[in-house]
């Protein structure tokens, strides 16, 4: 507060240094209204400096960076969800005395949550990450290649199908995300039959489009459907003319086992625009979905004991969330 003298010497005014509001400040009058305003003003403008500290920001990759830290309950709840899913802990861990004691020592402001609340938190963060994955897939201009693997549980004989999407992003980095981890109920014949029906629909559509392309070539280039070789040669000449002469130049690239194919096409995409699109789609196709150490093993991937005790929907949540982090 700053005191001001008025024209009338018997009258004094006080001005708030933050709000610039004027108040009566007579020495013989009450000052409770000034005290009330100061309490409100201090709560708004005076920050609790004990909430701000210099700390390190860790990452899942093991690195860290310096940041200004302020306690955030939402970030703490997300960190707990990440801890449980990433390290494959049981949800009941949050109710164990040791974990509760550790959290009380780390921060008195962070209240303990029950197992059910923690599960709801994981579902919420999974939904947010799922939206991010959808945005990534929607922004992809190239080919998205899905692959499938079967998982099972040795503890309750449950079967799961894991569908993974592979693609090359705009920075020419190979990406893959698990987009579905669904439990299969025996017998599996109905599910396989559904997949076969969908594949037949896709194949019929491909045949239909192929016939349309043949008709288009016949109308525009006077190519008969009875001469597929002539049609292919003619189309090849047209494509070579469209691509230009840069592709006829000899490449000075030294081929060896250390070459990064994606990096090469990233640098050559401006010069070889058309071919780079083709290369991006081809490189997105996984040659094998089997790890090298499992190449000669006929065993399926196995669900852990803790995750086997969860419902199939919850298993999908924790497996996908773990893959997206």
N, C-alpha and C positions, 0 to 999 in steps of 0.2 A: 504494500500500500504506500502511496505517496500523498502527503498532506498538502492541501492547497488553502491559501487564505483568500476569502472572498472580499468584496467591497465592504460588506458589513463585517467589521472586525469580530463581532460576537458570533459569527457563523463560520464554521470550518467544513471543508469537504475533503474526502479521501478518495483517491482513484486507484483502482486495481491495476497493477502493472501488466497483467496478462489480458484481461477482458476490457480494460479501459473504462470500466463502469464507475460512476460517481456515487458516493455514499456520504451521508451526514456523519460528521466526526466531532461533534461538540463534546467538550471535555466533561460537561455536567450531564450528558445524556447517556443512554445505554449503548454499549458497543457489541451487544450480542449478535446483531445483524452482520457486523463485520467479521466476527468469529465464524459464523455460519458460512459466509461466502468464502473465507479462507480455507475452511475444511473442504468445501466442494472444489475450489480452485486447485488445491494441492493434490487432490486425488486425480485430477485430470492431467495436470502438467508435470507433476513430480513422479518420475518413474522409479520403480523399486530397483535400485542398482544391484541388489543381491541377486536379481533374476538374470543378470548379464554376466557371463564369464567368458574367458578365452579358453576354448577347448579344441580338440581335434575331431574331425568328422571322418569316421571310418567308412570303409566300403566292403562289399562282399568279396572283392578281389584281393583284399589284404592291405591296400594302401590307405592313406589318411591325408587330410588337409586341415589347415588352421581355419577356424571360423569363430564368429561371435555366437555364443550359445545362449538361448533363452528357453526355459522349460516349456514344452509343448506336449500336452497330454495325448493329442491325436498321433503325433510322431512316435511317442513312446508305445502306444497301443499297436501301431504298425510295426515297430521294431520287435515287439513281442511276437506278433503274428509271423514275421519273417524268421525269427529265431526258431519257432516251433516247426514251420514248414521246411525251411532250408536245411536244418539239421535233423529233420525227421524225428522230432520229439512227440510224445503223447500230449494231447490237450490237457490231460489231468496234471501236467507238470505245473501249471499256474496255481494249482491248489495245494501243492506240496509245501510244507513249512520252510524248507531251505530256500525255495524260490521266493516265497513271500518275504522272508527275512532279507534276502539279497536286495529285493526291490525297495524295501523300507530303508535300507542303508544308502542306496544309490540316490533316492529322492523321496522325501517325505510327502511331496505334493502328488505323487502318483499312487492312486488308490488301487488296491488289489481287485482283480476281476475274477469272476467265476469261470468255470470251464465252458458253460453254455454261452456266456457273453463273449469269450474268446473265439468260439466257433463262429458266432455271428460276425465278429470282426474279420475273420479270415474270409468268410463268404462275401463281405462287403468289399474288401480289398481285391479279391478275385474278380468281382464284377467290374471294378474300375480298370484292372489290368486287361480284362477281356475286351473292353471297349478300345483300349490302346492297340491291342493286337488287331482288332477289326479295322482300325484306322490305318495301320501299317499295311494290311492286305489290300485295302481299298486304294491306297496310293501307289501300289505296285503296278508298273506298266508292262512288265514282262510276264513270263509264264510262271504259274504257281503249280508246283508238282506235289501232290499228296502221296504219302506212303503209309503203309499200315504194318503193324507188328502185333503179335499176340502176347499178352502177359497172363500169367496165372498165379495163383496163391497155393502154396504147398500146405497151408493150414486149414483151408476150408474148400479147396478145389474150385474156387471161383475163377471164371475166365473173363478177360478184358481184351478189347481191341483198342489199340493206340493209333490214332491218325495224326500224322505230322505233315505240315506244309513246308516246302522248301522253295526258296526264291532268291534272286539276286537283286539287292536294293539299288537305289539311285547312285550310291557311292561304290558300287561294284564290290559289295561285301556279301558273301553267302550267308543267308539267314535261314533259320528253321525254328518253327514253333509247334508245340503240340496243340492241336485245335480241338481234339475230342479224345476222351478216355472213357469209353463206355463199357459197362458190364454186360456180359452176354449170359443169357439164361438158357440152359440146355432144354431141348436139343437145339443145335445151331443151324439146322437145315433151313428154317424159315428165314433167318437173317441172311444166310448165304444166298438163298433164292431171291430175296429182295435186291441184293447187290447185283446178281446176275441180270435181273430184269432192268435195273437202271443202266447197267453196261450195255444191254441190247438196245435200249432207247438211244443212248449216246452213239452207238455204232450205226444205227439206222439214220440218225441225223447226219452223221459223217458221210454215209453213202449218198444221201440226198444232196448234200452240199457238193460232193464230188461230181455228181451228174450235172448239177447246175454250172460248175466250173467248166466241164467239158462242152456244154452247150454255149457258154460264153466264148470259149476259144474258137469254136466252130463258126460263130457269127462274126467275130471280129477279125479273125486271122485266116478265114477260109480253110480251117483245118478240119478234116473229117475225123469222126470218132473211130474210124477203121484204121487210121494211121497214127497210132500213139507215139511212134518213134519220131515221125516228122513233127508232130505237135510238140514233143519235148524239146527237140532241137531248135525249133522256131522260138519257143518260149525262152530257151537258154540264150539265144542271140539277142532277144529283146531285153532280157535282164542284164546281159553284159553291156549293152548299149546304155542302159539306164544307170548302171553303176559307175561308168566312166573308166578311164584308162589307168587310174591309180592302182587298181587291183592286178594289173599285168606286170607291175614293177617287181623286181626280185626283193625279197625280204632280207634284211641284214640282221635279223634276230638270231642270236646264238641259242640253239636249243640244248638244254641240259636239264638235269633233275632238279635244279634249284629255281627254275623259272616260275614266277607267279602269274598264272594265266589270267586271272581276274585283273591283276594290276596292269598287265599288258593291254588288255582290251579297254580298260579304263582310260589309258593314255592314248589309245588308237581309235577311240570312239568318234572323234571329230573327223579324222581322215577316212575311216571306214565306217561310215554311219550305218549303212544298210546291213553290212556283215556283223557289226557289233550287236545289233538287235537279235540276229540269229544266234550269235555266240552266247549272248546273255541267256536266251531260252534254253540252249543246249547245256550250258554249264549249271543251270538250275536243276537239271535232272540228276538225281542221286544214282551213282553207279551201283552202290551197294548200301544197304541200311544195316549191315552186320558189322560189328566192331571186329578189328583184326584178331583180338584174343579169343573171340567167339566164332571164328570162321569155321572151325571143325567141330563145333559143339551143336548138338541137336536140341539142346534145352532151350526153353522159352525164358523170357525175362520174368523175374519173380517179384511179386509184391511183398514188402516186408511184413513182419508179424503185426506190428502196430497198425499199419494201414489196412491190413486184412480185417481187422475188427471194426472198421468204419463202414458206413453205408456206401453203396456204389457211387451215389451222387457226391458224397464227401470225398471219396477217393479221387474222383475226377478233379475236384476243386484243388486238393493239395498237390496232385501230380502236375496239373497245368500251371498252378501258381508257382510251384517250385521251378518249373521249366522257364517261366517268363521272367523270373527275377535275375 
